[in-house]
């Protein structure tokens, strides 16, 4: 059966695969992703949130972690996720969007890279920001999701931010896309400065995710199709 290959490791991403089923066209009410155009690609299929199992579960676990964070091991802010989150969001909210992106990228990228196998004894685990905060490490989708949730918390609307899975040297990799005015900006844990998609031509977008669902992506019609799908 056809499957989507998801990102599981970074710096750079290795060839690990996630064996989730290829979501089918469904009545999501979604049309093409409006952020595909500034990303330089086109939407070819909407993906229903209920079919995006790991992403849907991550959204729910993150919401639960904010509603009932784990008890702080002590009163130090750097050991307490709830304090870290509230203080970081409060500090970021008054800033211009470009500065928010720079600071979020720098803050999260100070955490370490580690594969899921060493952190969770699993082949693929999508960590909440709280999990990554307490472990001090994660893999590429953990970095990307941490940035996504911070940016949503400071007020960037769902229709202006995405998780994007890309192919990098034929390997899967996850990063965060945000709109600044009419321009798309990518936040990565490999390339350390936020940049326009045109500055990182090595990345080939495969699919994007929002809190309403997702979209399978393809190159523009005048470019060769390099969607990373495999059949089993």
Protein Blocks (a to p, Z undefined) as FASTA:
>chain_A
ZZddddfbehiacfbdcfbdcdddddehpacdfklmmnopacfbdcdfklmmmlmmmmmm
mmmmmmmccddfblbfklmmklmmmmmmmmmmmpcfklmmmmmmmmmmmpccddfklmno
pabdcddfklmmmnopacfklmmmmmmmmmmmnopafklcccddddeehiacddddddeh
jbccdddfkbmcdcdfklmmmbccfbdcdfkbccdddddfkbccfbdcddZZ
